[in-house]
Amino acid sequence: MEVLQCNTLPSRGIEFDAIIGNIAYSSKFDMRKALVLGSSGLIGSYLVKLLAENVHYEKVYAAVRKKGKLQDKPAKVEELVLDFDNLNFVSIDYDDIYCALGTTIKTAGSKEKFYRVDHDYVVESARRGLDGGAHRFMVVSSIGANAQSSNFYLKVKGETERDLGDLGFGTLLIFRPSLLLGPREENRPLEKFGEVMLKIFRPLLLGSLKKQIPVHASQVASCMIDRALNSQESREIIGSNEIRTYPSLK
């Protein structure tokens, strides 16, 4: 897969440019409808916020398990209650699907349940979305994702990427952030420890190690939207170094 620069913006000289969250978009884009999976999570909540502010999206459907999950949602954001064990996307015409689904083995309760969320739910959501007419699928994966990895977490992420690639989306954008920064509802002590250690050793992260520098969740969301709006039909992997070039909404 070819990896392109993540911050490519439309060329100047076009009649109208709108600036949303310090990212420029040309008026050449058609109005779109988006579905956000994992809308109440760390990256998903930023996706909903930024998509709602973006002039090129007329409707944003935020997938939730229960009504009322999202507080103070903008007018063009609609909660969509989904049962991931019985998905049905056919009734709504989405253009773009943003997937930020994910859990931890501890939260899921077992490796099997973790696989169900991080692989099965993601791939099946993509399949149903494609059947329903979605054109683009943007998904959060992980740095180091590899279907052949001996690390269970990275192996699952790699298998998910592989199986998404087999579905046939015209545009499939896979985002591989490093350690994520941002406000979380759940406590993840190992990630907090990793965040502290990476801050201490950040000056030593040079060359190929720069990709290990943490990124803010809002940078991931900004990058996902920008790439969805600007990428032609393609299958690409966008790494952490590119994601880090985007503005953070800290």
N, C-alpha and C positions, 0 to 999 in steps of 0.2 A: 504493500500500500504506500502511496506517495504521501509524505507529510508536508503540508503547505504551511506557510506562515499564518499564524492564527489571527493576526491583527490587520489583515488586508481589508482596506476600505474602498468604497466606490471612488472612482476618479472624479476630480473637480471639473467644473464646467457644466454639470447637470443642473437643470433649472432650480431644483429645490433639495436642500439637505436638511434633515431633522437631526438634532443632537439629543440623544436619550442616554443618560448615564455616561456622558463623555464618549459615546460611540456614535459615529456618523453613519446614517443610512440614507440611501438615495430614494427619491420618490418613485423610481421606476418599479418598485415592488408592488405586486398585487396584495390586497388585503388578505390576511390569512386567519385561520382558526387553529388554535393549539390545544393540545391535551398535555397536562403535566402529571406524570406518575411519580408518587412520592412527594406530593405537594406540601406536606407538613414537615418534611425533614429539613436538614441543614441547607442543602443546595436547592431542594425543591421550593422552599419558601422564598428564596431569592429569585428563582425562576418566575414564580407567580407575580411577585412584585415588579420585576423588570419587564415582563411580558405585558402586564397591565398598563405600564407606562409607555410602551412602545407603540408608535402610531401605525405600524404595519400589521398589527394584530387587532382584529375587530372583536374577537371572542377568545377567552381563555377558560378552558374547562380544567378545574383542579380536582383530580381524583382523590376521594376520601373514603374512609370506611364508614363514617357516620356524618350526618348532616350537622352543620354548626361547628365543624372542626376549625374552619378558618374565621378569624375575627377581623372585623372592619375591612372586608374585602371590597375592592372597587366594583363599580357597576358592571363592567364587562367581564368580570370573573364569576363563573358559576361553579358551584360545587357539584361534582358528579359522584354519586355513591357507587362504588365498584366492589364486587365480590371477586377477588382474584382467583377463586376456585371455580368461578362460573362467569367468565368474561363475555361481554357482548358489546362490541364497539360499532356494530354495523349501522345502528340507527342514527349516528351522528357523523357528519362529514368533516373529518379533521384534515388539515394540510400537514401539520408538523406534530410529532409526538416527542416530548422531552421526558426521558426516563431517568429518575434519580432514586429508583428503588434500591434499597440495601438495608442490611441488618448486620448483627454480629452473632457469632456462634453462642455467646453468652445470652444475648437477648432472645435468640430463636429457641434455645434450649437444647439443640443437638446439631450435629453436622448435616444430618438429613433435612432438618427443617431450615437450616441456613441455605442449603442448596435449593430448596423449594422456592425461597424468596429471591435469592440473588441470581439464580439461573432460570428456573421454570417460570416464575411470574414474569420475568423480563422478556424471555423468548416468546412465551405465549401471548403476552401483551403486544409485542411487535407483530406477531403473526396475525392476530385478530385486527390490529390496526391497519396492516397492509391489505387484508381482505376487505376492510371497510373503506379503502380509498386513500389512506394516508400516503403522502409523497416522501416525507423525510422522517428519519428516526435518529435522534440524538441521545446518546446514553453515557452515563458516568460509569467508568470502569475503575481501574487502579493502575498505578505505576507498577511495572513488573508483571502484569498479567500474562500468563503463559499456560496454555492447555497441557503442556508437558511438565510443568513445575512439580516438584516434590512437596511444595508448600500448598496445603489444602486451599487456603483462601485465594492465592494467586492462580491455582489450577482452575478453580470454579470461575473466576473472572475470565480466564483465558478461554474456557469452554463456552462461556456465554458469548464472548466476542465471536468465536468461531461459528456458533450456531446462528447468531444474528446475521452473519455474513452469508449464510446459505439461504436466507429467506428471499432475497431478490429485491430489496429496497433500491431505488434509483440513487438515493442519497442516504448513506449510513455514516454517521460521524461518531467516533468513539473517543471519549475524553479520558485521559489517564493522569489524573492529578496525583501529586505526592500527598503527604500528610495534610489534612484539611484543618484550617483555622476557622473559628466562628462560634457563635453561641449555640450550644446544644442543650436539649431538654434532658437528655440522659447523661449520666456520669460515665466517662470512659477513662479510668485512671491510667491505663497503659498509653493511650494517645496523649494524655496530658504530660506524662513523663517524657514521651518521645518529643513532644513540642518543646519542652524545656531544654532537653539535651541538644536538639537541633539548633535552637537559638544560641546555645553556648558555642557550638562547633561550626556555626554558619560561616565564619571567616575562612574556615578550612575547606569549605565545599566549593572547590574550583573545578573547572573543566567538566568532565563527565559526571562529577558528583553534584553539580549545580541543580540537576533535576530533582535532587532529594530535598531541596529547600521547600518548606511548607508554603501552601497557597491558601488564600482566603476563599471560602465557599462562594462569595459574591463574584470573585474573579472567574470561577468556573462557570457560573450562571451567565455572566456577561459574555464570555468566550463562546459558550454554546449558542446563544442567541445570535451573536454576530456571524458565526460560521453558518448557522442555518439560513440566514438571510443572504449571505454573500457567496456561498459555495454553489458551484454548478453540480450536476449529477456526478457523484463520486463516492468512493469509500475511503475514508481517511482515519488515521489515528493522530490525535492531537495530544502532545505531551505536556508535561508540567512546565517546561521552560517557556513554551508559547503561552500557556494559560496565565503565567505570572506577568505577562506584559499588559494585562488588562487592569483597569482601575478597581480598587477595592472599596466596598461600601461599609467600611468599619464603623 
